[in-house]
Amino acid sequence: MVSHSFRSVAVTACLLLAFLAGCGRKKGLTEISGTVTYKNAPVPAGMISIEPDPSRDNHGPQCAAGIADGVFRSRYNFGSVSGPVVIRVDGYTGVPEGESFGGRPLFPSYEFTAEIPEAASHTLDVVVPDEKVAGPKSK
């Protein structure tokens, strides 16, 4: 009999690997790091994914990074394409509960568009609004 916590860890690891498989080690990708807050507090756990926005004629690999204590960073030499992107944030309590290794969701998935500059690195600080109407603050 497989324990629920082992199954949750295995499922979470598989999902993370699937997201990371989309990140490509290619010249011209921008390393992304930053913070994610909700209700003026760091998001304890979660995932941020960044995809080129095909509706604005941008194409390339997807990138994703885990959120821990409100901080995320793409892996070294793995990052996002520059240009228009769609960003999705999922945040969790960070306290394992039942089948969910990351805990209960703090908010519905938050999705917005942004522009990633063509640079070696970029900081993206995301404030998830209570009513999901505001966008990110870029530095």
C-alpha positions in Angstrom: 0.0 0.0 0.0 1.4 3.4 -1.1 1.0 6.1 1.5 -0.9 9.3 0.6 2.1 11.5 1.4 4.4 9.5 -0.9 1.9 9.6 -3.7 1.5 13.3 -3.3 5.3 13.8 -3.4 5.6 11.7 -6.5 2.7 13.5 -8.3 4.2 16.9 -7.4 7.7 15.8 -8.5 6.3 14.6 -11.9 4.3 17.8 -12.4 7.4 19.9 -11.6 9.6 17.9 -14.0 7.0 18.3 -16.7 7.0 22.1 -16.3 10.8 22.2 -16.2 11.1 20.1 -19.3 9.5 23.0 -21.2 12.3 25.3 -20.1 15.1 25.3 -22.7 18.8 26.0 -22.2 19.0 28.2 -25.2 20.9 31.4 -26.0 18.8 34.5 -25.6 16.6 33.3 -22.7 16.1 35.7 -19.9 16.7 34.3 -16.3 13.7 35.4 -14.2 13.5 35.9 -10.5 11.3 37.7 -8.1 8.7 37.6 -5.4 5.0 36.7 -5.2 2.8 38.2 -2.5 -0.9 37.8 -1.7 -2.8 39.9 0.8 0.5 41.7 1.7 2.3 38.4 2.6 4.7 36.1 0.8 3.1 33.2 -1.0 4.4 30.1 1.0 4.4 27.6 -1.8 3.4 27.5 -5.5 4.4 27.6 -9.1 4.9 30.4 -11.6 4.9 29.6 -15.3 5.8 31.9 -18.2 4.8 31.1 -21.7 5.3 33.1 -24.9 2.1 34.8 -26.0 1.2 33.3 -29.4 -1.7 35.8 -29.8 1.0 38.5 -30.0 3.2 36.4 -32.3 5.7 35.3 -29.7 6.9 31.7 -29.7 9.4 29.6 -27.8 9.8 27.3 -24.8 7.7 27.6 -21.6 9.5 28.2 -18.3 8.4 27.5 -14.8 9.8 27.9 -11.3 8.7 26.9 -7.9 7.7 29.5 -5.3 9.0 29.0 -1.8 8.4 31.6 0.9 7.4 34.1 -1.7 10.5 33.8 -3.8 11.1 32.2 -7.2 14.0 31.9 -9.6 14.4 30.1 -12.9 17.3 27.7 -13.0 20.7 29.0 -14.2 20.7 29.3 -18.0 17.1 28.4 -18.1 14.6 31.1 -18.5 11.9 32.8 -20.4 11.8 34.1 -24.0 11.7 37.8 -24.2 8.7 39.7 -25.6 5.0 39.3 -24.8 4.3 36.5 -22.4 1.4 35.0 -20.4 2.2 34.4 -16.8 0.3 32.1 -14.5 0.7 31.9 -10.7 -0.7 29.2 -8.4 -0.2 29.7 -4.7 -0.7 27.3 -1.8 -0.6 27.3 2.0 2.6 25.2 2.1 1.1 22.9 4.7 0.5 19.4 3.2 -3.1 18.4 3.4 -4.6 15.2 2.2 -3.5 14.5 -1.4 -2.0 18.0 -1.8 1.7 18.2 -1.0 1.6 22.0 -1.3 -1.5 22.5 0.8 -4.7 24.2 0.0 -4.9 26.8 -2.8 -4.7 30.4 -1.5 -6.4 31.8 -4.5 -7.7 30.8 -7.9 -5.0 30.6 -10.6 -3.9 34.2 -11.4 -3.1 34.8 -15.1 -1.9 38.0 -16.8 0.2 39.2 -19.7 3.5 41.0 -19.4 6.5 42.0 -21.5 9.9 40.4 -20.7 12.8 42.5 -21.8 15.6 41.1 -23.9 18.3 40.9 -21.1 20.4 38.4 -19.3 18.1 38.6 -16.3 14.9 40.3 -15.2 13.1 40.7 -11.8 9.4 40.2 -11.7 7.6 41.0 -8.5 4.0 39.8 -8.6 1.3 41.0 -6.3 -1.8 38.8 -6.6 -4.7 41.1 -6.1 -7.7 40.1 -3.9 -10.0 40.8 -6.8 -7.5 39.8 -9.5 -7.5 43.1 -11.4 -4.0 44.5 -11.1 -0.8 43.3 -12.9 2.8 42.8 -11.9 5.5 45.3 -11.0 8.6 44.9 -13.1 12.0 46.3 -12.2 
